Amino acid sequence: MSVVGDLRTLLRFPGFRRLLAVRLLSQLADGIYQVALAAYVVFSPEKETSPAAIASAMAVLLLPYSLLGPFAGVLLDRWRRRQVLLYGNLLRAVLAAGTGALVVGAVPEWLFYLSALSVTAVNRFILAGLSAALPRVVDDARLVMANSLSPTAGTLAATAGGGVAFALRLASPDGGRTSDAWVVLTGALVYLLAGLAALRMGRDLLGPDPGAARVPLRLLTTVATTTRGLVDGLRHLRQRHTAAYALTAMTLMRFCYGALTVMVLMLCRYAWGSDGRVGDAVEAVDVGAGLKLLGLAVAVSGLGYFAAALITPWGVARSGRFGWLTLCAASAAVLEPALGLTFAPVPILLTAFVLGLVTQASKITADTAVQSTVHDAYRGRVFSLYDMLFNVAFVGAAGVASLILPPDGRSAVLVIGVAVVYVAVAALMFHVKRTQAARSAVSAPTPPSPPH
């Protein structure tokens, strides 16, 4: 069946259509908001950005609530997920509007980061809730295709949101704090629309089941219940080897993606300006030119996400989950250094496409592995753990990159190191595939001997 045909089939499920609308609006707003923050932190003319500053910003925005992410998962297995999508997006609209006011007010940076951190905190609930709810709106036979289309469509929506943010900022005559604030407020408006879209679904449509326990409102009891639930979720995941191996591969590939993201940010900020000078001539670099190139890199990476949605169902069907993960990691291991070591715009843009494709293809595969092997009662907790690993890997990669990258972003050591990690992932997934195939052969019944 073609992708278009599968999409038409999925859109016949009313719950899937409505959940997809919430996802698209939520992640469109994410793209607008996050690019607005990146433009303010990295590309403000008055700021002299370094890899360490980028890593610090990522740590402040992602790490604290990534570490608390598993607690959100326990709550998702007890709260109505539709209500989480509704109130979470409405809350993000208010918080994002507050961030816009702080940007234009030129407040201390710690207050700005605190506001952005609040939006990120709510985002942990939204993304984990969207993933945990997907099996409630499609049947098992179409879950792989739903995982290809829905999260990838959300990623494309986030990419489109980034494009909207780039366009709004570049179209602004001053390009300063006021334009950044307007972009942030645009994101707040789209968050509001996402919350209202959740009202089109029934309160109990997305689960959990009505019989699930409700968390008491007392703080100590809630923490104790959450901790016990988290332990249960970890124990459940340990019994699902397919999901555990897929999460391992996705975490390592996310680490690679994060390290290269910091490199591209520094290349766009300093190496690809109008004169490309760094050091004593940092102020001469054309920040606008770098911002345009970053926007192009985001768009090209988005094309890679789209390509992943098209080919992943076919790839998994032909080679299996771990065979497909092996192929993705091996392709990145070959193409990333071949293109990235040039540090030139066109090859790096091609690298962005390749990494967008293999990273998203791996995520689709990992999402499906988790959803198809983890019981619904534990799904929220496992996806919150997934979200934690996803972001901790990204922040860790940024920290490593900050120790390696020079001011202009050109580092052969980083590019080769990332390639080595991809090789390790490919080798691990190939080993897992062979091990599972051997176990299947041993457990298969022996056909009866023909009569003599």
Secondary structure, 3 states (H helix, E strand, C coil): CCHHHHHHHHHCCHHHHHHHHHHHHHHHHHHHHHHHHHHHHHCCCCCCCCHHHHHHHHHHHHHHHHHCHHHHHHHHCCCCHHHHHHHHHHHHHHHHHHHHHHHHHCCCHHHHHHHHHHHHHHHHHHHHHHHHHHHHCCCHHHHHHHHHHHHHHHHHHHHHHHHHHHHHHHHCCCCCHHHHHHHHHHHHHHHHHHHHHHHHCCCCCCCCCCCCCCCCCCHHHHHHHHHHHHHHHHHHHHCCHHHHHHHHHHHHHHHHHHHHHHHHHHHHHHHCCCCCCCHHHHHHCCHHHHHHHHHHHHHHHHHHHHHHHHHHHHHHHHHHHHHHHHHHHHHHHHHHHHHHCCCCHHHHHHHHHHHHHHHHHHHHHHHHHHHHHCCHHHHHHHHHHHHHHHHHHHHHHHHHHHHHCCCCCCCHHHHHHHHHHHHHHHHHHHHHHHHHHHHHHHHCCCCCCCCC
